[in-house]
Amino acid sequence: MAKSGSSVVVVGGGVTGLSAAWWLARSGVEVTVLEKGIVGFEASGRNGGGCTHYQSPLFHEEQRLWPQMDELLGYPTEHRSGRIVFQVDERKANFHEGLAMRIPAGYAWEVLDGKQVRERVPLAGDNAISGVQLHFGGHANPQRTSQAYAWAAQDHGARIRQHVAVRGFEMAGGRVSAVETSQGRFGCDALVIAAGPQTGQLAAMLGHHLPMAPARAEMIVTEPLPLMPMGGVDGHGLYGRQTLRGNLAYGGGPHEWYDDIALESPPPRPSGSVLRGLAKRVAELLPRAAHARVIRSWAGVIENTPDGRPVIERLSSPDNVTLATMSSVGFGLSPASGHAIRDLVVDGVCSFADLSKLSLARFAELSPDWRRELNWLPPETAAASQGASR
């Protein structure tokens, strides 16, 4: 092993990489996290904080773990249980009818009429048509949670190296033996790549095609308002929450698509083009908050696979590498994804879920032109493409 390194090197200091490092370190594994910037400083610390991914293979573990995370980590995440989703568009009044087929058995939820929505969401208005209250799931504070993972991992002996950009990999005997970085060489027996929108580029260095597209997701934050009984409230194409201080923090696109994000330079700055539309939709969803001033905005670069599902897989070659890209749902699934990554690295198989649906093999027949077909293109590229098609 190199003089500088660990048994396991984790590339990426977002919540997925930090959770994996925590799970590995608490299992007694020597682990080093390499992050090109500041841990949790991009989308991991700047998102809606939702913890309710009932269509994921990791869902049951997500729900088992979140209520325990403050105690397990030893630091606060501000997790709160439950969520309300409601609609203000008549065309979506019966949106709840499809939930019965998607929510797994054993998880309680109820349908709400407009009056019940207004009783439980004081900031909602007369335009509230129908909704559901989920008695599971919930939300947490992304910034606090990211920091909690980092501190907890360090408490178990993990080393976190910030401002270290990965440049390549060294191979020996068909396996990755070291990570080449802007700060030198880090030896490893096993490697985890959980680098968000850069995971695809790093996977390509090892001969694997991981289709993904980076996008800038933006959120707005209002001045504090009186606390609602339940802070997790979604709808109208929005995701977000009310913080414990009373601020409304909401996002919901549309995304600003990018080409590949540079491995070493900071990610692009947001254009701000979606902020006015976000504010308008929040006021439509919560009319009694329409007077609230927007006091700041957040942004982060997220990664998206063509089918919107994560990839979590230990590769067959090199067989000491585990890939993880969460396709915009990394925060809520992070307790479970970190556990899955730990299992793949240490045991070679996930102990609590079938991850076959999250493998790279599902993209074997993917069209090479998939980004253009989905119109997931940077603005200038999309405009040129539309002009050429006329």
N, C-alpha and C positions, 0 to 999 in steps of 0.2 A: 504493500500500500504506500501511496505517496506520503511524504512528511506532513503535508496539509491535506486533511480529508477525514472521512468517517466511514463507518460500515455502510451507511446509506446517505446519499446526497439527494436532497429534494430541491429541484429547480422550480422556484416560484413561491413567493411569500404572500399569496392571497389566502383566503380562508381554507381552500382545499389543501394547498400545500402545508399550511400551518396546522390544520387538523391532522393530516397524515403524520406530520412530524411529532405532534403531541401523542397520537396513538402509538407510534413507533417507540418514542422515548419512554412512555409509561410502561412499555413492554420490555424495557431494558436494552433497547437497540441504540447504538451510538449513531446520531443523526446530525447532519448539518443542512441548514436551509440557505440557499443562495437566492437573493432577491436583487434585481437590477436597480430598484428604487428604494422605497420605504415600505415595509410590510403593511398590507391592508390598505394601501393609500389610493388604489384605483377602485375598480367596481366592487371589490370585496368590502370596502368600508363605506360605499356610497351607493346604496340600493334600497329597495323597499322594505327589506328585512323580513319578508314572508317565509314561513316555515310550514307550508301546507302543500306538498307535492304528491297528491294522491294517485297520480298516474305513473309514478316512478317505481322501479323494482326496489328502490331504497326506502320507500315510504314508511313501511312498518318500523324500520330501525330509526328513521328520522323522528317518528312520533314517540317511540320508546325513550329516545335519548334526550330530546329537547327539555322536558321538564326537570331533568337531572343535571343539566349542563353547568349551572352555577355552582352546584356542590362538587361535581366532578372536576371542573377546571379550577375552582377555588377563587374565581373572580366573577364579577357580575356580567351577565349578557343582557339583562332587562327583558328576558323572555316573558311573554304573556300569552296565555292560551285563548283559543277561540277566534273566530273571524266572521264578519258579516259581508256578504256580497249582494249588492242590489242594483237594479236597473232603473234608468230614467227614460228609456226608449221603448215605446209601445211595441215595436217589432220584436223586442226581446223579453216580453212579459213572461213567457213560459220557458225561459232559459233553464230553469231548474229541472225540467223534465228529463234532460239527458244525464243529470248528475247521478241518478239512481244506478245507471249502468257503469259509471266511472268510479264512484266512491266505493272502496272495498267494504265488505260486510263487517259489522262490528263497530263502525264509527258513526256516532250519532250526529244528526243534523235535522233541521226543520225548515219548512217553507214559511215565508213571511209575506203578508199582504202589505200594501203601502202604509196603512196605519201602524202596523207593527214595526215596520222599518223606521218610521218617524219617531216612535216611542223609544226605540233602542239606539237610534242614531240622531241625537238632538240637532245636529247640524244639517240633516237632510231636509228637503222641502216637500211641498205638495206634489212635485213631479215624480216622487218616488213611487214606482209602480208595484214592484214585487222584489223579493229577495230570498236569501237563505242565510241561516245562521249555522255555522259549523261549530260543533262542540268539541273540536279537536284542532290540531294545527295551531296557528298563532303567528306571532312575530317577535323579533328581537332587535336590539340595537346593533347595526353592522359594525360601527366603529368600536364600540366596547367589546363586541364578540371577537373581532379580529385581534384586538390587543390581548384579550383573555387567552386566546389560543397561544399567542406568542409567549406571554408570560408563563403560562402553564407548561408549555413545551420546555422552556428554559429551566423551570423548576425541576424538571425530570432529567436535565442534563443536555438538552439539545442546544446546539450552537446556531445562532442566526446571524448571517452575514448580509448586511444591507449594502447597496451601491456596488454590487458585484454582478456584472453582466456576463452571461454565458456566451462563449464564442465557438465552441465545438466540443468534440468528445474524442478521447483516446481509447483505442481498442487493443485488447490483448486476448488471444485465444478465443475470438468470436464473441467476447463480452466487452461491455464498457468498463474500463478500468480507471478512468479519470475524466474529470470535467475541466475543460480549458476555459478560463475566464479572464476578465480584465484585471483581476487581482492575482493571477497565477493559476496553478494547477491544483485541483482538489481530487485526491484519489478516492475510490469508492469500490465496495463489493457489489452494491446494488444502486440503481438510479431510479428516481421518481421524477417524471416531467409533468408538472402541474402549473404551467406558465401562462395560463389564460390564453389571450389571443396570439401568443407566440408559440404555443405548444405545437402547432402544425409545422412551423419552420424548423423547430428542433427535432421533431419526429422525422422530417425529411432528411436531416443529416444522418439519420440511422437507416435510411432506405425505406421509410414507411410513409404512405400518403394518407394524411388525416385531413379530409376536406372540412374547412371551416372558414368563416368570414368574420372579420372584426367590425364592430360597430360602436359608435359613441352613444351611450345612454345617458340622458340628462334628467335631473329631478329638480323640483322647486321646493323651497321651505318657506312657510309663512311665519308671521309673528305668532306668539303663543295665544291660544284660545282656551276657553274653559274645557276641562277634560271631559270626554265622553265616557260612558260606562265601559265601552270596548274600543280600544284604540285601533284594532285591525279592521279597516273598512275599505273594501274595493268595489269597483264597478265602473261603467262608462269607459272601458278600455284602460283604466288606471290601476296602478298598484301602489301601495304605500301604507302609511300608518300615521297615527298621532303619537308624538313622542310623550314621554312622561312629563315633560315641561309644558306640553300643550301645543307645540308646533305641528303643523300638518306637513308631512314630507311625502311627495307624490311624483311618480314618473309614469311613463306609458307610451313613449315614442311620439312620432315615428323615429326610427333609428337613422343615424347618419353613418352610412357605410364607408369603409375605408379599404384600401389595399393593405397588404401585409404591414404590420407594425414593426418598426425597426427594433432590432435586438438590443441596442445600446442606448439610443437617444430617447428622451422622454416622449410619451405618446402625444398625438396632436391635440391641440386645444379645441374645446367645443365651439361650435359656431354660434350657439345661442338661438338658432333658428326655430327650435321647438318650444322655447320657454313660454312665449305668449299663448300658444295653443294649449299647453299644459295648464296654465293658469285659468284659461277659459273653461276647460273641461272640469277642473276641480270646482270652480264656481257653479257649474251646472250640476255636478254630482252633489255638492254640499252648499246649497244656496245661502244657508244661514252663516256661511263662512266667506261669502263673496266680498265682504268689506275688508277682509284681512289683507294686510300688505305682504307681498313676497319680499323677504329680507335677504335671501341668498339662493344660490343654485349649486347643485353638485353635478359632477359628471364623472364617468368612468368608461373605460373601453371593455366591452364584453365580447365573448366569442360565441359563434352560432354554428352548429352543424346543420347540414341540409334538412334533416328531419326533426331538428329541435331537441334531440335527446343527447344526453352525455355519452362520452366514450370513457370507459374505465376498463383497462385490460393490461394484463401482464403479457408482454410480447413473447413469441416463441423464439425470435431471433432479433436482437440479442436477448437472451432469456433472463437477463438480470435487470430488465428495464420495464417499468410500469408507466403507462400513459394515463393521464386523467384530464379530460376537458369537459366542462360541465354545461356548456351551451346555455348560459344565462340563468341557470337555476342553482348555481354553486353555493350561494350563502345558506339557504334553507336546508339543503341536503348535506351541509358540511360535516355535522357530527357522524352521519352514516357513511359518507364518501371517505372520510379519513379512516374510519374503521375498515371499510372494504379495501382500501389501499394497503393498510397495515397487514391485513390477511393475505393479500396477494404477494406482498414482498416477503413476509415471513413464512407463510404456509403454502403459497402457490395457488390458493383457492379461497374464495369468499365464504365465510362460515355461516352467513345469515340470509343470503339472497342469491338468486340465479342471475348472473351478470351477462349471460349470453346475448341478450338483446342490446347490450351496450358495447358490443365488440366492433372492431373495425371491419369485420367481414361483411357487414350489412351494406357497405358502400362499394362492394366489388363491381357492381354494374352501373355505378353512378355516371351520368353523362359528364364528360369533361367540361361542358359549357353550363354547368348547373347554376353558377352564380348569375349568369346572364338570363337564364330561364326563370329564375326566381326574382330577377330584378334587384339583386343584392349588390348594387354597384355604387361606387362613389359618384357624387352628383355630376361631375364633369364627364365621367365615363357613360353614365346613364343618358345624359343629354346628347352625347355624340352618337350613342347607339340608337336613340329614338330618331335623331336626324337622318341617320343612314337608312333606317327602315321606311322612311317616308317616300 
